[in-house]
Amino acid sequence: MGMALNADSTIAELLREKPESAQVLFRFGMGCLGCAIANSETIREAAQVHGIPLGELLSALGVAEA
């Protein structure tokens, strides 16, 4: 089993553990998944930067708050 993902996991960690999450992120308008920021930006930070309600994004990704 992989690592436990949460809102403070990076986008890169999310995509490594759940590659299918890319489709969810695209649906929310997050198209720059391969950019350098994805390596250090957390799901929480990405939601904030993109103006996406964190709870809504986490629910769609199947990821816990913390």
VEXZA-233232 format. One line per 3 residues: their letters; for each residue x, y, z of N, C-alpha, C, CB. Coordinates in steps of 0.02 Angstrom, whole numbers, plus 50000, padded with zeros to 5 digits. Atoms other than C-alpha are relative to their C-alpha. Glycine has a CB too. Layout:
A = X,Y,Z,X,Y,Z,X,Y,Z,X,Y,Z  ...
//
This chain:
MGM = 50042,49940,50000,50000,50000,50000,50044,50062,50000,49952,50000,50061  49961,49939,50005,50060,50175,49962,49993,50044,50062,49978,50039,49939  50003,49954,49944,50074,50325,50073,49929,50027,50009,50049,50059,49989
ALN = 50066,49970,49986,49923,50406,50157,50001,50071,49973,49984,49998,50077  50005,49933,50029,49877,50557,50052,49954,50044,50042,49976,49996,49927  50044,49951,49968,49803,50714,50129,50010,50068,49967,50014,50004,50077
ADS = 49999,49933,50031,49781,50899,50091,50070,50029,49997,49955,50046,50038  49932,49974,49999,49964,50930,50133,50049,49958,49959,50024,50005,50071  49958,50038,50046,50030,50800,50010,50011,50044,49938,49966,49931,49980
TIA = 49987,49961,50060,50110,50873,49855,49961,49972,49941,50076,50002,49985  50033,50023,50061,50031,50863,49684,50039,49942,49971,49994,50059,49948  49958,50054,50027,50179,50755,49631,49987,49935,50038,50075,50019,50006
ELL = 50015,50060,49960,50146,50633,49775,49932,49971,49982,50003,50016,50076  50067,50021,50019,49962,50628,49731,50001,49962,49934,49953,50061,49995  49999,50031,50067,49998,50586,49549,50040,49935,50000,50031,50049,49950
REK = 49962,50063,49994,50126,50453,49597,49956,49945,50030,50063,50010,50043  50041,50049,49965,50004,50367,49715,49934,49985,49964,49985,50024,50070  50065,50007,50034,49844,50395,49614,50004,50035,49932,49943,50030,50044
PES = 49993,49969,50066,49886,50429,49431,49933,50022,49970,50034,49953,49952  50066,49982,50027,49700,50434,49392,49976,50068,50025,49949,49946,50020  50018,49934,49973,49692,50595,49494,50011,50056,49949,50040,50015,50062
AQV = 49988,49949,50051,49757,50689,49343,49935,50021,49966,50049,49973,49947  50064,49983,50032,49584,50679,49264,49958,50046,50044,49961,49936,49985  50038,49958,49953,49505,50755,49420,50030,50070,50001,50001,49969,50072
LFR = 49968,49935,49999,49633,50895,49425,49985,50039,49936,50075,49993,50009  50017,49967,50063,49603,50933,49241,49928,50027,50002,50008,49951,49941  50070,49979,49995,49415,50941,49276,49993,50065,50040,49958,49945,50033
FGM = 50001,49939,49959,49451,51076,49406,50041,50057,49969,50025,49984,50069  49964,49947,50034,49553,51175,49280,50074,50004,50018,49969,50065,50014  49929,50001,49982,49725,51125,49345,50037,49962,49946,50012,49968,50071
GCL = 49970,50033,50057,49815,51089,49183,50075,49993,50001,49981,50036,49939  49926,49999,50000,49996,51117,49231,50027,49948,50048,50026,50070,50018  49980,50052,49953,50025,50950,49316,50073,49981,49996,49958,49939,49989
GCA = 49930,50019,50008,50199,50923,49248,50048,50056,50016,50012,49975,49932  49956,49943,49988,50265,51094,49295,50040,49991,50064,49960,50065,50003  49955,50006,49943,50403,51116,49423,49965,50012,50067,50059,50048,49993
IAN = 50036,49983,49938,50283,51188,49552,49965,49938,50028,49949,50056,49988  50036,50060,49977,50189,51022,49560,50042,49956,50045,49976,49959,49940  49956,50040,49958,50341,50944,49642,49998,50022,50073,50071,50004,49974
SET = 49999,49976,49931,50326,51054,49796,49934,50030,50023,50054,50052,50007  50065,49971,49981,50149,51127,49792,49954,49947,50029,49967,50034,49939  50046,50048,49970,50027,51041,49908,49931,50006,49968,49995,50011,50076
IRE = 50069,49999,50025,49849,50997,49862,49964,50061,50029,49962,49935,50019  50030,49942,49966,49794,51129,49989,50020,50065,49965,50020,50002,50074  49976,49939,50033,49903,51264,49908,49973,50006,49930,50076,50000,49998
AAQ = 50025,49999,50068,49849,51216,49733,49927,50021,49998,50008,49931,49966  50071,49981,49997,49665,51230,49781,49994,50075,50012,49964,49960,50056  50002,49929,49984,49697,51402,49855,50019,50043,49941,50045,50015,50060
VHG = 49976,49961,50058,49795,51466,49705,49950,50000,49944,50067,49971,49976  50048,50006,50055,49662,51404,49585,49929,50019,50019,50000,49929,49973  50066,49978,49977,49516,51467,49690,49949,49943,50003,49974,50053,49954
IPL = 50044,50059,49996,49444,51292,49715,49987,49985,50074,50032,49938,49964  50013,50019,49931,49355,51247,49878,50037,49936,50017,49924,49992,50012  49957,50057,49982,49476,51128,49965,49959,49937,50012,50041,50016,50062
GEL = 50041,50059,49984,49340,51011,50030,49973,49967,49937,49943,50019,50045  50027,50025,50063,49265,50994,49857,50053,49962,49960,49971,50058,49957  49946,50032,50036,49433,50953,49779,50021,49934,50033,50061,50047,49995
LSA = 49980,50060,49964,49481,50829,49915,49949,49944,49992,50010,50015,50074  50053,50049,50008,49313,50742,49901,50004,49968,49931,49931,50032,50011  49995,50026,50068,49332,50725,49712,50061,49955,49992,50002,50058,49949
LGV = 49938,50040,50005,49509,50656,49735,49998,49938,50045,50059,50043,50018  50002,50056,49951,49459,50538,49876,50057,50004,50049,50002,49933,49963  49943,49987,49956,49590,50616,49989,49974,50032,50065,50054,50046,49965
AEA = 50020,49973,49934,49575,50657,50176,50025,50072,50008,50027,49955,50056  49980,49931,49983,49588,50834,50245,50070,50001,50029,49950,50032,50048  49933,50001,49968,49736,50792,50356,50015,49932,50029,50005,50053,50056
//
